[in-house]
Amino acid sequence: MARSRRDDSGVLVIGLGRFGASIALTLEELGTDVLALDARDDLVQEYSGRLTHVVQADATQMESLAQVGAAEFSVAVVGVGTSLEASVLITANLVDLGKPVIWAKAISSAHGKILERIGAHHVVFPEADAGRRVAHLVNGRLLDFIEFDDGFAIVKMRPPRETQGYTLAQSDIRAKYGVTVVGVKSPGRDFTYATPETIVTQHDLLIVAGHTDLIERFSTRP
């Protein structure tokens, strides 16, 4: 049975494995209208009390997508990854609908290429991305790490000794290392945007932006 919707701002999440369920739950926490689908009855039952709209449906069948009004959503997330065939069929069906912006999970580079070629707008590699993120955190003084597609990253890190006790203008980080200190978090104080006059102490946390290789070099400073 198709859902009656007054707008197309919602997100359709297909697949309630760890990836899809996490996205659906987080989107609902952010106030987004979410419809979650899964072909497995046990997963639908598990999340029926945690998500507002959960439906058991086989999204590899175009009829099922039509019944839930998939074409009315502005964004669709394909969280199915373990079955390459199902992932490709679902993505192809969404492409044929012509409406949702499609975010699709891939488990390998070959899988990702197939999804891109059939029309997925965004392909994500959650396992690989998580592995790279953890490697960066383990390898240095980084406390958090977010990398973007173009090799640009934003990190939270402890300040190197050469910055402690100096203003950002005095330590001249951008000229020396090619990265920018965006903000500083001092203990017991709110986050503040950095200025050339901002003084860094050994107890502060820095929010730093720049190309990944340059941030890695800066983060290894003692």
NORZISUL-V284876 format. One record per residue. N is the residue number from 1. RES is the residue in one letter. PSI is psi as a letter, one per 40 degrees, with the letter a starting at -180 (none if undefined). Layout:
BEGIN
{{N:RES:PSI} {N:RES:PSI}}
END
This chain:
BEGIN
{{1:M:h} {2:A:i} {3:R:i} {4:S:h} {5:R:i} {6:R:e} {7:D:i} {8:D:f} {9:S:e} {10:G:i} {11:V:h} {12:L:h} {13:V:h} {14:I:h} {15:G:h} {16:L:f} {17:G:a} {18:R:d} {19:F:d} {20:G:d} {21:A:d} {22:S:d} {23:I:d} {24:A:d} {25:L:d} {26:T:d} {27:L:d} {28:E:d} {29:E:d} {30:L:e} {31:G:e} {32:T:i} {33:D:h} {34:V:h} {35:L:h} {36:A:h} {37:L:i} {38:D:i} {39:A:e} {40:R:h} {41:D:d} {42:D:d} {43:L:d} {44:V:d} {45:Q:d} {46:E:d} {47:Y:e} {48:S:d} {49:G:e} {50:R:d} {51:L:i} {52:T:d} {53:H:h} {54:V:h} {55:V:h} {56:Q:h} {57:A:i} {58:D:g} {59:A:e} {60:T:e} {61:Q:h} {62:M:d} {63:E:d} {64:S:d} {65:L:d} {66:A:d} {67:Q:d} {68:V:e} {69:G:f} {70:A:d} {71:A:e} {72:E:e} {73:F:i} {74:S:d} {75:V:i} {76:A:h} {77:V:h} {78:V:h} {79:G:e} {80:V:h} {81:G:d} {82:T:d} {83:S:h} {84:L:d} {85:E:d} {86:A:d} {87:S:d} {88:V:d} {89:L:d} {90:I:d} {91:T:d} {92:A:d} {93:N:d} {94:L:d} {95:V:d} {96:D:d} {97:L:d} {98:G:e} {99:K:d} {100:P:i} {101:V:h} {102:I:h} {103:W:h} {104:A:h} {105:K:h} {106:A:i} {107:I:e} {108:S:i} {109:S:d} {110:A:d} {111:H:d} {112:G:d} {113:K:d} {114:I:d} {115:L:d} {116:E:d} {117:R:d} {118:I:e} {119:G:e} {120:A:h} {121:H:d} {122:H:h} {123:V:h} {124:V:i} {125:F:g} {126:P:d} {127:E:d} {128:A:d} {129:D:d} {130:A:d} {131:G:d} {132:R:d} {133:R:d} {134:V:d} {135:A:d} {136:H:d} {137:L:d} {138:V:d} {139:N:e} {140:G:a} {141:R:e} {142:L:h} {143:L:d} {144:D:i} {145:F:h} {146:I:h} {147:E:h} {148:F:i} {149:D:d} {150:D:e} {151:G:e} {152:F:i} {153:A:i} {154:I:h} {155:V:i} {156:K:h} {157:M:i} {158:R:i} {159:P:h} {160:P:i} {161:R:d} {162:E:e} {163:T:e} {164:Q:h} {165:G:e} {166:Y:i} {167:T:i} {168:L:d} {169:A:d} {170:Q:d} {171:S:d} {172:D:f} {173:I:d} {174:R:d} {175:A:d} {176:K:d} {177:Y:e} {178:G:e} {179:V:i} {180:T:h} {181:V:h} {182:V:d} {183:G:i} {184:V:h} {185:K:h} {186:S:i} {187:P:h} {188:G:e} {189:R:i} {190:D:i} {191:F:h} {192:T:i} {193:Y:i} {194:A:i} {195:T:i} {196:P:d} {197:E:e} {198:T:h} {199:I:h} {200:V:h} {201:T:i} {202:Q:e} {203:H:e} {204:D:i} {205:L:h} {206:L:i} {207:I:h} {208:V:h} {209:A:i} {210:G:a} {211:H:i} {212:T:d} {213:D:d} {214:L:d} {215:I:d} {216:E:d} {217:R:d} {218:F:d} {219:S:e} {220:T:e} {221:R:i} {222:P:none}}
END
